[in-house]
């Protein structure tokens, strides 16, 4: 299992909330960050999660793929933000 999804599940985040978080990520990465903050993860765990993403961005893509979402939408959203 993807380490991001695994960590969320260990903190009793439901499958529905996880799917919604990653669906938001595919549409608006900044909104996904806000949504992640609202899930109530302990600050130390949130920092670990962010560290994993910073060290290995591929795990985000793997999580999106594992959930059956379209990663190209994440790239499109990032490009919009950079303009």
Number of C-alpha atoms within 10 A of each C-alpha: 9 15 15 19 21 12 17 20 14 10 13 12 16 12 13 8 16 18 17 14 19 25 21 17 25 22 18 19 20 14 14 18 13 11 17 18 13 9 15 12 17 10 10 9 13 16 12 13 16 14 12 16 15 12 9 11 12 12 17 21 17 17 20 22 13 12 16 12 17 15 19 12 16 22 16 13 16 17 10 10 11 6 5
